[in-house]
């Protein structure tokens, strides 16, 4: 759907408030167009959406305003990028500049892997225009976590933390995906660390204001908790997937009201934000071959649809089939993470799909 179609749909149906989910419409300027027609929008405009849309923009912003992040260089020429590797130790991280559906980050343990990633992006057009320029940055060791806020451009409302599992294989091995599972809350972030991370999020919003970008919407802050303190890995200008699936069920407040107040610049009216203490977990079930070459079209039989969210599925003649890489989100909830985890994996046992794949270590803290 193009922007003109969406605008006309809003006008024809007297829609005066729009919540934008995915990153692509945001970077494509849907917020700008709707706001110009006096329609309130939850979601940043195209300039602010560059926090996710351009790794180079994000890294340059962090450097300019001294927001802690990994050291980096940017390249658009493969030979220059490969020569740069000579002065670096492995592992190292190679990132496509643009949007690549969560697959444009390569952690190279060997120099040869880094060279392959550079060539794939800059020469072989693996990610199209998204890979026409790249970021090469230092590898950060530590524990990764995800923090979510909502902002109206000034006020920052902390939503909470989630733990994501990006690699395809158990033990966090293999290529990165859009996310194979998550849980919330996280047990390793204490009050002092939360305040420190919140200050980084506030500094990000303030820095965007200094750049002439009023950030209204949700901001996902991906962090590495290093021995030198938290450092920014990435920003997403949307709710993460599958982090959203574990965070939203824990929110006690009227979420729609919060989103609407954000779009109007009135987030300071939210004074009683609360989360349920329950633990929530999401296990992603994917097609075989994901993330490189997912094989789709397999029939899926689900015994109990309760707490199962569909992603890459389709119905044909009253039968359910896989149609995508990440296919199902299996949710669990309980007073402890262990109880929530057991609930989710019991639901998976009720699914008949001979080729399905899922990680069996989601929520096993010792495997993070």
N, C-alpha and C positions, 0 to 999 in steps of 0.2 A: 504494500500500500504506500502510495506516495504522499507527500505532505499536503498537496492540494486536495486530494481525496479526503484525507483526515479532517482538514479544515472545513471543507464543505459538509462533511458528515456532522461535525459539531454544530455548524450553523443551522442545518436543516432540522436538527433534533434539539435545538436550544440547550446545548451542553455548555455549561459555564465553568466546569472544573474537570481537568484531565490528569490522570496519573500515568506517567510514562514508565514502562518497565525496562525494556532492553536498552543496551548501550547504543546500538546502531541508529535508531531514530533520534536519540539525543545528540549524537555527533553530527547527524544529518540535519539538525536545525529545527525539529518539530516544535520544540519549546519556544524558540524565537518567533516562529510564524503564529502560533496560537496566542502568545502574549501580546503580539502586535494587534490582535483582534479583541483584546481585553478579556481573554479567557485565562483563568487561573490554571497554572500548571505546577504539578509536583514533579520536579526533575530539572536539572541545570540546563542553561542554554548551551549552544554549540561551543562557545568559547570556553566556558567552564568545564564542559564535558571532555575537553582535551586532557584533563587530568588522567582519564583512562584512554582516550583516543590516541594519545601520543606519548610514548615512553620518554621521548626526548624532552617534550614540554614538562613532563612530571619531574624528570631528573634535574633539569635546569632550574625549575622552581625551588626544589629542595636545596640545591646548591646556593642559589641567590639569597634565600631567606634562612639559611643555616638550619634546615630541618634534617636531622640525621638520616642518612641513607648510605648505600654502598658507593664507593668510588667508581667512576665510570669514564668512558669515552664513547663518542658517537661516530658512526661511519656510514658512508654510502658507496664506498669503493672496496671491493673484496680484497684486493692486494694490500691496501693500506691496513685493513682490519687484520689480515693474517700476519702482516709484519709486526703489528702491535703485540701479538701473542708472544713474540720472542722475548719480550721483557717481563712476561707475567708467569706466575706459577699456577698450576692447576690444583683444584678445580676452578673453573671460571664460568660465568653466566653470559649467554648470548640471547638477546631479546629482539624480536621484531618490533619496530617502532609502533605500528598500527594495531588495529583490532584483529585478533587471530583465534577467536573462540576458545581462549584459554590454552591454546597449544603452541603459542609463539615464544615460549621460554624454554631454552635448552640449558641444562646444567651439564657442562662438559667435564668429565673426570680426566680425560686425556686430551692432549693438544689436537690429535687427529679428529676427535669428536667436535671440537670447537671449529676446526677448519671446515668440516662437513656442514655444520650448522650455518656458518658464514656463507658458504657456497650455495646452500639450499635457499637461503633468503635473498642474497644479493645477486646471484647469477641464475639460479634455476627457478626463481619466482614461485617458490613453494607456497608462499602466503600472498602472492600477488602484490598489489601496491602497499599492503601492510608491511611487507618486508623489503621495501626499496631503500630503507635506511634502518640501521640497527643500533642498539646499545650493547656494549660489552662492559660488564661490571664485575667487581670482585665478588667472590662467593662469601656469603655470610653464614657462619656456623651458629647454631643455637636452636631455639624452639620457635616454631612459627605459630602465629595466632591471627585471628581476624577480629577487628573491632568495628562496630557500626555506630554511626551518629546520624542524626537528622539536623539540618541547618536551614535557617531562613535567610542566610547571608550575614547574620550577626550572632544570634543565639545558637548555641550548640547543645543539642539534647543527646546524651549518650544512650544508645539503645541496648548495648550489651556485647558480649564476646561469644565467639564460636570457634571451635577447632575444626579445621578442614583437612581433608586427605586428598591431595592432588595427584600423586603418582598412581599409575594403574595397578601395580602389583602390591601385595602384602609386604609389610616391612618398609613401606615407602620406597619401593624400587620401580624402575622402569620409567617410561616417558610420562610427562605431565598430561593431565586431562583437565576437563572443566571442573572436576571434583567427583570423587568416588564415595564420599560420605562426610558426615559432620556430626558434632554434638555440641550442646550448650546446657549449662554454663561450663566454663573451664575452671579447673581447680587450682591452677598454678598462678593466677593473677590475683595478688592481694590488693588491699586498698591503696597502698602507696604506689604500686606499679600502675594501677588503673588511673590514678590522678596524673601520673607522668604521661601516660599514653593519651589521656584526654587533652592534656596541654598541647601535645603534638597535633592532635586533630584541630583544636582551636587555632593554633598557629597556622595550620594549612588554610583554614577559612579566612583568617586575617590576611595571609599572604595573597590569596586570590583577590581579596578586596583591593589590595594595593596594586594589583595588576589590572584593575578595572573589571573584575569578574565577580558578580554577586552570585554566590553559590547557594541555590535553593534546591534541596532534595536530600536523598540519602547518600552518604559517603561511606564506602567500605574502605577501611584502612588495613592493608595487609602488612604485618610486622614480623620481624625476626627479633626475638629476645636474645640478644648477644651478651657476652660477659661485660661489654662496655655500655650496656643499656639497650633499650628498644630502638630499632632502626626501621625506616619505611622500606618495604619491598615494592609495593604497588598501591595504587588507588583504583577502586571501581566506582563508577558514578551511578550505581544501582545496587539493589540487594543482591548478594552473592547467591549462587546456586551450587551446592545445596545448603549453604548457611542460612538462607532465608527460611527454609523449611523447618529449622530447629529453633530459630529465634522468634518468629512471629507467634507461635503457639504459647510462648512464655509471657507475652505482653498482656498485662491486665487492662490497660487503658483502651479507650476507643481509638483504634489506629487511624481510622478515616479522619477523625477530628484532628489528630496530630498532623497528618499529611496536608490537610486543608489549611491549617494555621501556618504551616511552613510556606505554602504557596502564597500566602497573603503577607508574609513578613511578620507574623504575630506569634511566633513560637514561644515567646516569653510568657504567654498565657497558660502554658502547660507547667503546672507547679507540683503535680502529684504523680509523676511517672513511676510505675512499679512493674516488677517482673515476678511471675510465679517462681517459687523456689524449685519446682520440679526439674528433673533432667529430661532432655529430649534428644533424640538421635535420628539420623537419616542414613540409610544404606542405599546406595545407588546400584541398580541392576542394569547392566549394559549388554549390548550385542557383542558376540565374539568378534575379535579383530579390532575393536575400539581401543585406542583412538585413531589408529592409522587408517584401517580399511574395515569399518564395521560391516558385518554381513547381516542383512535385514531380511524380513519376510517370513520369519518363523512364527508359528502359531503359539499363543500364550493362553493358558487356562489358569484363572485365578480363583481360588477357593473362597477367599474372603477379601472383598475390596476395601474393607475398613482400614483407614490409615495408610492407604496406598495411593500415591499421586502419580498420574500418568504423564509422561514426557514425550517419548518417541514411540507412540502406539497409533494404530489405526484400526477401524472396524470394517470388515468386509463380510457381507452375508451373515451378520450376527456373530462373527468370530473375530477374535482379537489377534493382531499381528504386530510384530516389531517393525518400527519404521524410524530408525535413527540410531545414534551411538549410545547415548544414555537414555534408557527406556522407561524405567520405573523408579520411583522414590519410595522406599519403605520406611515408615515412621514408627518410632516407639517413644513411650513416655512413662515416667515413673518417679517415685520419690528418690531413687538413686539412679546413677548411670547404669549400673549393672542390671537393674530391673528394666529400664528402658531398652537396653541392648537386647535382653532376652526376648522382650516383646517383639522387637523388629525382626529378629532372626527366626522366630516362630512363624511370623507372617510369610517370610520367604519360603519356609518349608511347605507352605500351602500353594505355592506357585508351580505349575507344570510348564516347563520350557526347557527342552533338552540342551539348548546351546547357551543358556544364560550364564553371565559371569558377574560375580560380585566379590568384593574383598571381605574376608571373614574376620578381619582384625579391627573393624571400625569400633571405636570406643574402648579398645584394649590399651590403656594408657601406657603400659610398658613398651608397646610397639610403636609409639609415636617418635 
